[in-house]
Amino acid sequence: MIEIPEAATISKQMEATVLQKTITNVIVNASPHKFAFYFGDPDRYPNRLLHKKILNVEAIAGFIRITCDNLRLLYNDGVNIRFLAVGDPIPQKHQMLIQLEDQTSIVCTVQMYGGLWLFQDQENENPYYLSAMEKPSPLSDAFDFAYFQKIFQNTKQTLSAKAFLATEQRIPGLGNGVLQDILFNAQINPRSKIEKLSAGDLERLFSSLKNTLMTMTEQGGRNTEKDFFGQSGGYQTRLSSMTYQNPCPVCGNQIIKQAYLGGSVYFCPVCQPEA
């Protein structure tokens, strides 16, 4: 799933690869998927995008937004976005294929769910998108400790650390994937109630949030996810589906995997005791 590091990585790769190229063909919904979501009628996408030039690509939290003249093409966290070089085979199943003037392509597929939205400014009032537009990214200087404290103070204190960080769009683009290493590096259990966190815990959590996301981004996203070219990210996750069967990288204890709040959490009971 695309989260903050992957959105930043893929958008930069797209900017370096497809910027200023003109769209020559668009195929949408070739393989119908009940959880592939479009903005309006997807049958109108080809005519609206045909002959448009890709003017800008940017990451907005966990979204990737492409500007084509007066149109915005927005992909959310469940969309796999891949570059096809000249001669690369086109996947048999896809939810959007954009062919460019130099015979390269962008192909998008959805596995679990995903939004592929085409709209003009002011048309899309999706609350997740609007929240991502309004709130500062943890990668920015505007997301400082004072801002983080304000989020914390405005959150119900009986929530868990996972719920605090990854629900209600408090921090757009921060999901269950990046959450694992953020909490591990902060030595905080995902199930701990935030009312139990000390001032030192909160400072450590803020520092881990900023530093972990920046490191993930600088290293091209997590190794559990793919980039624009289908390559795994360079950041080696400490706690994830790829590592939880290994001993804790700090103390050597057995990592615990549990289902919690709609997804799996991984934690070390020694390094991250539940408060």
ZAVOVO-708054 format. One record per residue (C-alpha): residue in three letters; x, y, z. Coordinates in Angstrom, 2 decimals, decimal comma, padded with zeros to 5 digits. Example, Ala and Ser with C-alpha at 12.3 -4.5 7.8 and 13.67 -1.06 7.14 Angstrom:
REM residues 2
  residuo        x        y        z
      ala   012,30  -004,50   007,80
      ser   013,67  -001,06   007,14
***
This chain:
REM residues 275
  residuo        x        y        z
      met   000,00   000,00   000,00
      ile   001,21   003,48  -000,84
      glu   001,98   005,50   002,28
      ile   004,00   008,70   002,72
      pro   007,44   007,30   001,71
      glu   006,13   005,46  -001,34
      ala   004,05   008,41  -002,56
      ala   007,11   010,66  -002,34
      thr   009,30   008,09  -004,12
      ile   006,90   007,24  -006,94
      ser   006,00   010,86  -007,61
      lys   009,69   011,78  -008,01
      gln   010,26   008,81  -010,32
      met   007,24   009,77  -012,40
      glu   008,40   013,37  -012,55
      ala   011,76   012,24  -013,92
      thr   010,17   009,80  -016,40
      val   006,86   011,05  -017,80
      leu   006,78   014,80  -017,18
      gln   005,93   016,95  -020,22
      lys   004,88   013,93  -022,27
      thr   001,60   013,96  -024,17
      ile  -001,07   011,29  -023,64
      thr  -001,94   009,48  -026,87
      asn  -004,31   006,78  -025,63
      val  -006,20   005,88  -022,45
      ile  -007,92   002,61  -021,56
      val  -009,98   002,59  -018,37
      asn  -011,76  -000,24  -016,57
      ala  -010,59  -002,87  -019,05
      ser  -010,75  -005,37  -016,19
      pro  -013,72  -004,37  -014,03
      his  -012,95  -004,45  -010,31
      lys  -015,70  -003,86  -007,75
      phe  -013,28  -002,00  -005,47
      ala  -011,66   000,17  -008,15
      phe  -013,25   003,56  -007,57
      tyr  -013,53   006,29  -010,20
      phe  -014,62   009,90  -009,99
      gly  -017,70   010,19  -012,16
      asp  -018,01   008,11  -015,32
      pro  -014,76   006,27  -016,17
      asp  -015,90   005,97  -019,78
      arg  -015,30   009,71  -020,09
      tyr  -011,66   009,49  -018,97
      pro  -010,17   008,66  -022,42
      asn  -011,68   011,65  -024,22
      arg  -010,88   014,00  -021,37
      leu  -007,23   012,94  -021,17
      leu  -006,48   012,44  -024,86
      his  -003,75   014,81  -026,15
      lys  -003,26   016,29  -022,68
      lys   000,29   016,89  -021,48
      ile   001,54   015,77  -018,06
      leu   002,53   019,06  -016,47
      asn   003,17   018,09  -012,86
      val   003,42   015,09  -010,55
      glu   003,36   015,45  -006,78
      ala   002,87   013,48  -003,58
      ile   000,13   014,60  -001,21
      ala   000,34   012,44   001,91
      gly  -000,45   008,93   000,57
      phe  -001,84   010,22  -002,73
      ile  -000,08   010,73  -006,04
      arg  -001,52   013,59  -008,09
      ile  -000,86   014,22  -011,78
      thr  -001,79   017,52  -013,39
      cys  -002,80   017,43  -017,06
      asp  -003,74   020,93  -018,19
      asn  -006,89   021,71  -016,20
      leu  -007,38   018,14  -014,97
      arg  -006,15   016,32  -011,89
      leu  -005,56   012,58  -011,91
      leu  -005,36   011,27  -008,36
      tyr  -004,29   007,82  -007,19
      asn  -004,73   006,69  -003,61
      asp  -002,93   004,16  -001,45
      gly  -004,39   000,97  -002,97
      val  -003,31   001,57  -006,58
      asn  -000,21  -000,07  -008,04
      ile   001,34   002,39  -010,51
      arg   003,98   001,05  -012,91
      phe   006,05   002,38  -015,78
      leu   006,18   000,38  -019,00
      ala   009,15   001,03  -021,26
      val   008,93   000,59  -025,03
      gly   008,36  -003,10  -025,73
      asp   007,40  -004,05  -022,16
      pro   004,39  -006,37  -022,11
      ile   001,11  -004,85  -020,94
      pro  -000,47  -006,79  -018,06
      gln  -003,53  -008,75  -019,11
      lys  -005,58  -007,18  -016,34
      his  -005,47  -003,51  -015,45
      gln  -007,80  -000,74  -014,34
      met  -006,10   002,12  -016,20
      leu  -003,55   002,27  -019,01
      ile  -002,12   005,61  -020,15
      gln  -000,03   005,48  -023,30
      leu   002,37   008,33  -024,07
      glu   003,82   009,94  -027,17
      asp   007,13   008,09  -026,91
      gln   005,34   004,70  -026,75
      thr   005,97   004,29  -023,04
      ser   003,01   003,76  -020,72
      ile   001,71   004,10  -017,19
      val  -000,33   001,09  -016,06
      cys  -002,43   001,02  -012,91
      thr  -003,83  -002,06  -011,20
      val  -005,92  -002,50  -008,08
      gln  -005,68  -005,53  -005,83
      met  -007,77  -004,89  -002,72
      tyr  -009,17  -001,42  -003,35
      gly  -008,03   001,82  -004,94
      gly  -009,14   005,20  -006,21
      leu  -008,33   006,39  -009,74
      trp  -009,97   009,80  -009,81
      leu  -010,06   012,32  -012,64
      phe  -011,49   015,74  -011,87
      gln  -011,05   019,49  -012,13
      asp  -010,06   021,68  -009,19
      gln  -012,81   022,15  -006,60
      glu  -014,74   019,13  -007,91
      asn  -013,38   016,45  -005,61
      glu  -014,64   016,86  -002,04
      asn  -013,44   013,48  -000,80
      pro  -012,65   014,11   002,90
      tyr  -009,44   012,06   002,81
      tyr  -008,13   014,10  -000,11
      leu  -009,14   017,41   001,42
      ser  -007,53   016,46   004,73
      ala  -004,30   015,51   002,96
      met  -004,35   018,86   001,15
      glu  -004,90   020,88   004,33
      lys  -002,54   019,24   006,82
      pro   001,27   019,48   006,84
      ser   003,32   016,44   005,91
      pro   005,54   014,89   008,61
      leu   008,35   015,34   006,07
      ser   007,94   019,12   006,26
      asp   009,23   021,64   008,79
      ala   005,64   022,74   009,45
      phe   005,05   019,40   011,16
      asp   006,95   020,33   014,31
      phe   006,64   019,25   017,94
      ala   004,15   022,01   018,73
      tyr   001,90   020,80   015,90
      phe   002,28   017,17   017,06
      gln   001,40   018,16   020,63
      lys  -001,74   019,89   019,37
      ile  -002,83   016,70   017,59
      phe  -002,16   014,73   020,77
      gln  -004,09   017,15   022,99
      asn  -007,09   017,08   020,66
      thr  -007,25   013,28   020,63
      lys  -009,31   011,14   022,99
      gln  -006,76   009,96   025,53
      thr  -008,16   006,44   025,87
      leu  -007,14   005,63   022,30
      ser  -004,21   003,33   021,65
      ala  -000,94   004,48   020,11
      lys  -001,90   002,80   016,83
      ala  -005,31   004,46   016,75
      phe  -003,77   007,84   017,57
      leu  -001,28   007,72   014,70
      ala  -003,15   005,86   011,98
      thr  -006,88   006,62   012,22
      glu  -009,22   009,58   011,64
      gln  -006,75   011,21   009,21
      arg  -004,88   012,89   012,06
      ile  -001,72   012,35   010,03
      pro  -002,73   011,69   006,40
      gly  -000,63   009,09   004,63
      leu   000,56   007,43   007,84
      gly  -000,92   003,94   007,82
      asn  -000,50   000,54   009,39
      gly   002,59  -000,22   007,32
      val   004,95   002,58   008,37
      leu   003,40   002,56   011,84
      gln   005,28  -000,59   012,87
      asp   008,81   000,82   012,68
      ile   007,74   004,22   014,04
      leu   006,45   002,61   017,23
      phe   009,32   000,14   017,45
      asn   011,92   002,90   017,17
      ala   010,00   004,89   019,80
      gln   009,80   001,82   022,10
      ile   006,02   002,18   022,35
      asn   003,55  -000,69   022,16
      pro   000,84  -000,24   019,51
      arg  -001,85  -001,16   022,06
      ser  -000,71   001,24   024,79
      lys  -003,24   003,93   025,67
      ile  -001,88   007,36   024,89
      glu  -003,03   008,63   028,30
      lys  -000,25   006,44   029,73
      leu   002,47   008,10   027,65
      ser   004,89   010,31   029,56
      ala   006,29   013,59   028,27
      gly   009,45   011,70   027,37
      asp   007,45   009,05   025,51
      leu   005,71   011,73   023,49
      glu   008,97   013,43   022,54
      arg   010,46   010,08   021,57
      leu   007,40   009,23   019,49
      phe   007,57   012,55   017,65
      ser   011,28   012,11   016,94
      ser   010,74   008,54   015,71
      leu   007,83   009,59   013,50
      lys   009,85   012,31   011,78
      asn   013,12   010,39   011,51
      thr   011,64   007,03   010,47
      leu   009,48   008,51   007,72
      met   012,38   010,63   006,45
      thr   014,70   007,61   006,35
      met   012,09   005,50   004,57
      thr   011,62   008,26   002,01
      glu   015,32   008,92   001,47
      gln   015,87   005,19   000,85
      gly   013,12   004,94  -001,76
      gly   010,28   003,52   000,29
      arg   009,91   000,28   002,20
      asn   011,17  -003,09   000,95
      thr   007,64  -004,44   001,41
      glu   006,38  -002,15  -001,39
      lys   007,19  -001,57  -005,08
      asp   008,19   001,68  -006,77
      phe   007,23   003,09  -010,19
      phe   009,61   000,65  -011,89
      gly   008,38  -002,40  -009,98
      gln   011,45  -002,53  -007,73
      ser   011,28  -003,00  -003,97
      gly   012,06   000,03  -001,84
      gly   015,52   000,32  -000,32
      tyr   014,41   000,77   003,27
      gln   014,73  -002,50   005,14
      thr   011,76  -002,76   007,49
      arg   012,57  -003,69   011,06
      leu   009,08  -005,03   011,87
      ser   006,85  -006,19   009,02
      ser   005,37  -009,29   007,40
      met   008,87  -009,96   006,05
      thr   010,66  -009,87   009,41
      tyr   008,34  -010,79   012,27
      gln   009,50  -014,41   012,36
      asn   013,04  -013,20   013,05
      pro   014,18  -012,29   016,57
      cys   013,94  -008,68   017,71
      pro   016,78  -006,71   016,06
      val   017,53  -005,03   019,41
      cys   017,11  -007,60   022,19
      gly   016,73  -010,91   020,33
      asn   013,33  -011,71   021,82
      gln   010,52  -013,26   019,77
      ile   008,43  -010,69   017,87
      ile   004,67  -010,91   018,41
      lys   002,15  -010,61   015,58
      gln  -001,45  -009,77   016,48
      ala  -004,59  -008,71   014,64
      tyr  -005,55  -005,29   015,95
      leu  -007,77  -002,48   014,66
      gly  -008,28  -003,89   011,20
      gly  -004,72  -005,01   010,50
      ser  -001,75  -006,85   011,92
      val   000,60  -005,24   014,41
      tyr   004,12  -006,43   015,16
      phe   005,97  -005,61   018,36
      cys   008,64  -006,79   020,76
      pro   007,16  -007,39   024,24
      val   010,53  -006,57   025,81
      cys   011,42  -003,41   023,89
      gln   007,79  -002,27   023,62
      pro   006,04  -003,25   026,85
      glu   002,35  -002,32   026,92
      ala   001,77   000,65   029,20
***
